[in-house]
Amino acid sequence: MINGKKIVALCTSRVYEPQTHGYIVRLNERLKMEGFATLIFAINSDIYWEEDRVATEKYIYDLIPYRYIDAVIIMDEKIKSHKIAGKIIKEASRYNLPVVVSDGHYDGVSCIGYDYDAGFERVVRHVIEYHKVRHPHMMAGHENNEFSNRRIEVFKKVLKENDIPFDDSMISYGNFWADPCRVATREIIDRGNMPEAIICANDIMAITVSEMLISAGYMVPQDVIVTGFDGYDEIYFTSPVITTATCDIIELADATADVLIDMSRDRKIYNKLITPTFCANESCGCPRHTEHPAILRNRFRESFARLNDDNRVLHIMTSSMQASKTPGAMAAHLESYKMDNTLIVVDRKCFEEEINYFTDSRIEGAPKEFVTIYDSSNPAKYKEGTLDISTGFADNCEDVMSLCIRNRIMELVKSGYPLIFNALDFMTRPFGFVCYYYQDYLISNYTNTMNVTTAISTGVGGYINLRYQKTLLKEMDEMYRHDALTGLYNRIGFQNVLKRLRNEPEYYNKPVTVIMSDLDGLKYINDHFGHAEGDNAIYAVANALFSSVPESALSTRFGGDEVFSVVFGDCDADEIIRNIDKHLVEYNENSDKPYTVSTSCGYTSSILDESFDIASAIKEADEKMYQAKNRKYEARNRKNVQET
């Protein structure tokens, strides 16, 4: 319960389809009168009973806040997944929540469905008994399919009761779909012995059969009667209009509301069947059925939506989001008329630059730290400079009532209109969700959800992906420009940076000093302790140099044991060299190495102008470094002679 309202979670798909939309409107209005508010958890496609098919958007069902809701409704035939429905039912039972399954059947919960057998029997009897057909044919669905087999049994039953002999040649299989139905219909036409009527197991096949018969020169219904089943909206746009039995979605919504209200009072389990409404039409020879329900009119409204203009706006928004440099700049591009009444929540970790959120195995299964990145009621709060993603809310409850959004959801349910939730996903990995809080039932708004959810997913996901790619490129560039052993610039990196810096006003025509440092006794260390220790000594010298020069200096290793720094501006080179020696003394005292690391240094100073030649400066510093090395060598020899 939220703010005194009982909350029902409605699980469905494609809220923009006229039938689903009509169901939502009727159900919500009924429940609202009983003090309920509706949270809709929807995907934008059907699983089609392919339980293992990748459909990342089904993550939205993992976000149902069972601790706050009072009941669950599952539109089973819309989602088309026993796994999803079973999981929701199991979770709801943990919280002792009543569950109503609409247009489906599961043990232990209330179920409301259509009596398909009775509805199909009405169609068959109308053809056989009203139109006196003696030579019918049936276009069934899939072979060995439960729904198809049950309709075949109804067909056989009616034939038997009317003394019409049955044989297997009276059945064709159109697999409930247009293409296989065309193949089956072509076989019927090619036989030459045309039946009086073709009774189809659904409307899609009926439309296909009718079109193919007419194309082959037959008249429907004068030569062949054609009927369908299910009440598919497209039958109203065919010529002739198809006779069918409609599954009234409004009646289903009313039955769902009745059962849920009763369950909330007595906690009993109910099972109820609704008989589809028979609808005679032109394809069987009856007068045209001209009653177009509100749901059908909504089909027109949906069709005339400004889809092309809207998609262009979303494309521009998505492209701009992906090209953004910061999360705040990315969120700022979400401000658009297409984003009205939206609230967007994502996992804070998706903005971490050092990982690829969509491929890193550490992310998969890890709890999400939700943050809100956009709310159309206050877009300025989520723009550059105001968007805070430094911390996420992980309260051990990964759902739509997470801490970052809980108060806002509690506020929004007061409106009396449903809240619609879609999952955000990219590269088959979910990273958040979007909440739509429309203050009306306009189907054009509901239609908006699919494209907007896709655009947000692509925009945020593309931004995250591109930013990670930029991070990788930066790291690769750093690797390309730096020496692997010491971390100092390599030859190419040094030359590129120097070329850029030498013309900048803060450095041009100012003093520049090149300090060369060379490891003493590298050959001795390599020969006696191994090349790994030699590399360690080189690194120690490089680190001493880098730590002793100003931060703006360019410290470089071209190769071997020589490293140097280019220092811009005034500096005390002798003091820098003393600091290098001091750093190495401290290193030797703490390294516990069986050898001593020391270096010889030389430097040269000049002015950074057009005449400055870096190669000459390095050469001169190198010569002075060797002079210092020779002096050190000679001093050591004199000491050895004196000791002997």
N, C-alpha and C positions, 0 to 999 in steps of 0.2 A: 504494500500500500504506500502511496506517495501523496502527501498533503491531503489526506482524507479520501483520496480516490483509490478504488480498487483497480489494479493494473492487470490487463490481459496482454500476453505476448502472442501476436499473430505471426505464424511462420508460413511464408508463401514465396512466390516468384513472380516476376514481371508485373509489378503493381500497375503498370500503364496499360495492360491489356484490358479492353472494355469489360470482359466478364469478371476478371479479378477486381477491377476498379469498382464495378457495380456491387460486388460482394462486400468490399471494404466499406463503401458508403453506407449501405443498408445495415451491416453488422454494427458499425460504430455508432450510428444513430440509435439503434435499438439498445446497445449496451450503455450509451451515455445516459439514457433515461434511468438506468439502474445504478448510476454512480461509478461506472467503469471508465477508464481511459485506456487507449490502445497504443501499444508500441509494436510497430510492424518490422519484422526482420525478414528481408527479402533479398533474393539473388535475382539476376537479370537474365538467367537462362534456366533450362530444365536439365536435370541430371539424366533424364530418360531411362531411369532404372539401371544405368551403367555405373554401378556403385564405385568402381575403382577409377573412373574417369577423373582426370585432373580438373578440378573446378575450385580454384582457390577462393573464389568469392563466398563459398559455403562457410568460410570462417565466421561470417556474420552470425551464424547460429551458435557459435561458441561464446558470443558476447551477450547472450540472454541473461539478464540479472535476476536469477531465480530467487535471490534473497529479498527482492523488492516486489516481485509480482505475485498475483493471486490466482492466476489460471493461465493455461496455454491452449492455443488453437493451432492445429497443424492442417494446412491445405495439402493433403497427401498427393492428390492427382496433379497439383501444380508443381510441387517440388520434384516428385517422381524419384524418390530415393528412400528405400526401406532403412538403410543405414542411418541416414540423417534423422528420420522420424523416430527410429528406435532409440537413438542416442538422446534425443530431446525428451522422449517419454521416460527414459531411465533417470535422467537428471531431475526431471520434474517430480518423480516419485521420491527422490531423496529429500525433497522439500515438502512432500505431502501435498502437492499441488494438483488440482483437477485438470484433466486433459481432455479436450474434444478433438477428435480426428474428423475432418470434413472431407467427404468423398474418398473414404478409405476405411480399412478395418484392421485393428490391432487388438490383441487380447488385453483385458484389464483396464481399458479406458473407454469413454463414451465415443461412439462412432455414428456418424450421420452419412448416408450415401444415397445414391440413386439406385432404384430397382431397375437395372438395365434390362434384365430379362423381361420384366413386365412391359417396359417401354418398347423394346424391340418386338415383342409379341403383338402389340397394338398395330405396328406398321405392317407386319406380315399378315395379320388377319384382315386389315383394310384391303390389301392387295388381293388376297385369296377369296375373302368372303364378300367384300363390297364390290370389287371390280370383277369378280368371278373368273379370275385367272386360273387356268388348269395346267399350264406348262411354264412354271416359274424357274428361275435360276438364282443362285445365291453367290454374291461376291464376298467371300469371307476374308478374315485378316490373315494372320500367320498360321501356318499349320502347327497343330499341337499347342497353340496359345490358349490360355484359360478363357479370356474374354471372347475370342473367336469361336472356340468350341462350344461355349454356352449358347451363343447366338445360333450356331448350327443346330444345336439340340432344340431350340425354340422353333426354328424353321421346320425341322422334321416333325415336331409335335403338331404344329398347325396343319401341315400336309396330311398327316395321319388322320386327324380329326375330320378332315374334309375329303377323305378317301382318295387322296392323290398319291400314287406310288412314288417312292423315293429311290434314287440310285446315285452312286458317287459322281456320275457325270453332271449332276445338277449343281455341283460345288466347284467354284474356282477360288484361287487364293490371290488376293491383291495386296496382302501384307499391310493393310491400313494406310497405304501411301500411294502417291500418284504414279511414279515410274513403274513399279511392279504391277500396278493395276492396269496400266496401258498394255503391258505384255499379255496379261490374262484376258483382257477385253479383245485384243487382236486375235487371240486363239478362238474366242467365241464367234467373232465375226467370220473368221476363216472357215469355220465348220459349215456355215451355210444354213444350218437348221436353227434359226433365231428363236429364242424363247419369247414368251409373251411379256415377261417382266424379269428385270434383274434387280433383286433385292440386295442392297449393299449393307455391309456391317458398320460403315460410318459414312459421313457426308463427303469427305475428301474423295473417296472412291466413287461415290455416286456422281459427283461433279465430273470426274474423269471419264466414267463410263458414258455419261450423257454426251459429253463433248466428242468422244470417239465415235459413238453411234451416228451422231449428226454428221460428222466429217465423212463417214462411210456411206451416207445417203439415206440413213434411216430417220424416221420422224419419231420424236419423243413428245407425247406418250402414244401417238396414234399407232406406231408400229411396235414399239417396245416401251412398257412402263419402267421407270427407274425410280427407286426410292433410296433414301439414306438413313442415317441415324446419328444422334448426338447434338443436333441443333447448331451446327457450325455456322457462324455468321455469314460466311461467303455465299450461302445458298440464296440469300436475298438479292444477290447480284448476278445470278445465273439466268439463262433463258433456255428452257423453262425453269421456273423456280422449283427447287427440289422438295419433294414430300419427305418429311422427317419426323423425329420425336425429339423435342427440345428438353434439355436438362436445365430447368429454370434456376439460375444462379441466385436470384432474389429469394426464391423459396428456400434454397439451401442456406442462405444467410439468416433468414428468419428462424429456420430450424436450429441452426447453430446457436443463435442467441437464446432461444427458448431452453435448449439443453444446458447451456452454460449457466444461465440464471437459476435453473432448477438445481443444478449441481452445487452452486454456491450456497444453496440453502439446505439441501439434504445430503449432499456428498454421495448420492447414489450414482450408479453407472447406467447410462441410457444407450439404447441402440434404436436408430430410426431410419426407415427407408422412404425415399420420395420417388414416386412414379413419374417418369418423364412425360411431358405433355405432347400428345400426338398433334401433328401439324400437317394437315393435308394441303397439297399444293399442285401446281400445274403439271409436274412430271408424272403424276399418276392419272391425270385427266380431271382432277378436281379444280374448282375455282382458285384463283391465286389468293394466298394468305397475305394480306397487306399490312397487318399490324406490325409496325417496327417498334420494338421496345426502346426504352431510353438508352440501354446499353448499345444498341445498334447505332443510334444517333451519335453516340460518343465516338464510334468508329470514324464517322465523318469528321468530327472535330479534330480527332487525332491526325487524320490524313491531311487536313488543311493547315496543320501547324507549320510555322515558318522554319522548317527543318534545315533547309540549305543555308539561310542566313545565320541561324543559330549555330550550326556546325562550323561555319566559318569563324564566328566569334570564339567558339571553344578552341578551334585550331590555333588562332592567334594567341589566346590565353595560355594554352599548353606550351607553345613554342617559346613564349616569353618567360614562362616559369622555368623551363629547362635551361635557358640561357642566363639565368640569374646568378649573381656572385655570392649571395648570402641567403640564409633562410628567410630573413625579414623581407628582402627584395623579392624573393620568390612568392611569399605569402601576399605581398602587395598586389601582385598581378591577378589574384583571385577576385578582386573587386570588380564585379560585372553584373549586369542585369540577369545573366544566366545563373548567377550564384545566389540569387535572392532566397532567403529562408534556408540557409545551409549553415551547418556547424561541422567543422572538420577537426578530427582528432587523429594523431599519429603517434607512433613509438618514437620517443626522444632519441633512441639509439640510432635511428636511421640517418641522423645528421652528423654522426661521428665520422670524421674524415679518414681516419686510419683503417677503417674496415669497409668492405663491400657488403652492405646490408643484405643484398639479394643473393649472394653466393657464399658468404661466410657461414661455415657450419656451426659456429658458436651462437649464432642468432636463432637458428632453428630450435624451437621448443623452449627458448628462454622467455621468461615473463616479460611482458611489454610494460614500458614506463610511459604511460599516455600523457601527452600534452596537447592542448588546443592550439591550433595554428590559424584558425579563421572562424569568425562568427559574423554573418552578414549584418546582424543588428548593430555591430560596433566594429566595422572593418579597421578603423584607425588604430585600434588596440593591438592589432596583429601585423603592423607594418614595420618597416625598417626602423630600428632603434627602440621599438617597444615590444617586439616579439621575444619572449624569454623561453629558451629551450635548454637552459643550463641544467635544469633538474626535471625529472619526470615523476609521476605519481605511481608508485607501485604499492598498492594496498592489499596485495595477495588476492585481489578479485579483478580479473581481467574481463571486464564487461562494460556495457554502456552506462553503468552507474559508477564508473571509476571516479576518484576524487576530483580530477581535473574538470569534470563535466557534470557531476552529480547535482549541484545546486541549479545549474542551468536547465537540466532535464526536469527537475522538480518544478521549475518555473514554467516550462513550456507545456507540461501536461495539463495545466489549468485551462488552456485554450479550448479543450473539448474536441479538437481535431487530432487525428492519428499522427504519431511521429514515425517516420520511415527511416530505417537504418539499412545502409548498404556497406559492404566491406570494401576497403581499398586494398588493391593488390597489384604487384608488378613482378614480372618474371616468376610467376607461380608462387610468390611469397606474400602473405598478407602483412600489412604494416599499419593498419588503422581502420577507421570507419568514418562515414559521413552521415549526419543526421539531417533529414529534411523536415522542416516544421511549417508546412503550408497552413495558412489560415482559411482554407477553402477545400473543396473537393474537385477542382477543375482537372479534368483528365489531361489537359495540356501540361499542367504542372507535374502530374504523375509520370507523363511521358518524358518529361525533362530529366528524371532521375537517372535513367540508364546512361545517356550520353554524358551527363555531368559527372557521374561517378567514374566513367571511363576516362574522361578528360582530367579529372583530379588525379586519378591513379597514374596516368601517363605523365602529367606535368610534374608531380612530386617525385615519382619514381625516376623519370628521366633526369630531373635535377640532381637527385642523389647519385645516380649512375655517372652522370657527366662530371660531377664534382669529384667523385672517387677517381675517375679517369684522369682528371687534372692533377690530383694528388699523386697518382702513379707516374704521370709524365714529369711532374716536378721532382719526384724521387729519382726517376731515371736520368733526368737532366743533372741532378746533383751527383749521381754516380758517374755520369759521363764527364763532368767537369772536375771531379775530385779524385785524388789519389786514393786507391783502395786501402793501402797500408796506414797512411798517416792522417787521412781525412783532409789534408791540405789541397789547394788547387793543383790540378795537373797542368801540363803545358797548354792544352787547348782552353781549359777553363780560365787560366790566368790571362792569356792573351785576349780572350773575349771580354772579360771584365775590365781589364786595363784599357782596352780600346774605348769602352763606354765611359769610364771614369775620367780619362785624361782630358776630355773636352768639357767636363762640367765646371761651371764657374767657381765653385768652392775649392776646386783643386788646381785649376789652370793658373799658371804663372806663380805658383807657390812652391816652396821647397819640397823636394822629394828625396828620400834616402833608401838605398838598397843595402840590406844587411844579409850577408851570406854566412851560413853556419854549416860546418862539415864535421861529421862524426870522426873522432880519433880512434885509430886502431880497429877498424871494422874487420880487416882481414884476420887479425889475431883472434877476435871474438868468434868469427865464422869457423876458423880452423880448429879452435880448441873447445868451443861450446855448441857449435852447430848454427846453421843458417836461421833457425827460428829465433835463437837468442840474438843473432845479428839484426833481424827485423825488429825485435823488441828494443834494441839499442837505438836504431834509426827512429822508431816511434817516440822514444824518450826525448831525443834531441829535437824532433819536430814539435813535440808538445811543449818543450821548454821555450822554443822560439815563439810559438803561437801564444803562449801565456804571457810573454814578456813584451810583445809589441802592442800598440793601440788596437782597439777593436776594428777600426776602419782600415787597417793594413791588409795587404794581400799576401798571405803566406802560401808558399808554393814549394812543391817537390817535382822537379823535372824527371827524376830518376836517380838511382844510386843512393849515396848517403849524403848528398848535398841538398840542403833546403835553404830558402831565402825568403825575405819579406820586403815588400815595397811599402814604406811608411810615408804617408802624405802629410804635409805640413811640417812645422818645426818639431824637432825631437832631439833628445840627447842619446845619440847612438851608443856612446860609451856606457851610459847608464843601462841601456837595454841589454848590452852584452854582459855587463856585470850581473844583471838579473837572470840572464840565461844560465850563467855559471852557477849562480846561487840556487836556481831551480834544480840543476843537475846534482849539486852537492846534497840537497835535501832528498832527491830521488835515490842516490846511492846509499844514503844513511838508512833508508827505509825499504829498499828493494830486496835485500838479502840475496843479491846476485853475486856469483863468484868472480865478477869482473867489475871494473869501474867505467861508467859512461861519462865521457868528456867530449867537448867540441872546441873547434877553432873557428873564430869569426873574423870577418872583414867587412868593411862598409865603404860606401861612397855616397856623396851628397851632390845634388844638382838642383836645377829649376825645371818644373814640369811645363815646358812650352813646346813650340813647334820643333825646336832643335833637339829636344830630348830623345835619346836613342836608348831604349831599354836594353838592347843586346849589349851595347858598349858599357852601360852601367853595370850590368850583371858581370861582364868580363872583368871590369876594373875591381868590383867588390870581390870577385873570385880570386884575383891576383893578390889582393890584400889579405884575403883569408889564408892563402897558401903562405904568404910571408909570415903571418901569425903562427901558422902550423910549423913552419921551419924554425922560427924562433923558439917555439916550445920544444921542438925536437932537439935543437942545439943545446938548449938549457938543460934538458934531461941528460944528454950525452956528457956535458961538462960536470954535472952532478955525479954521474956514474964514474967518470975518470977520477974525480976528487975522492970518492969513496974507496976506489981501488988503490 
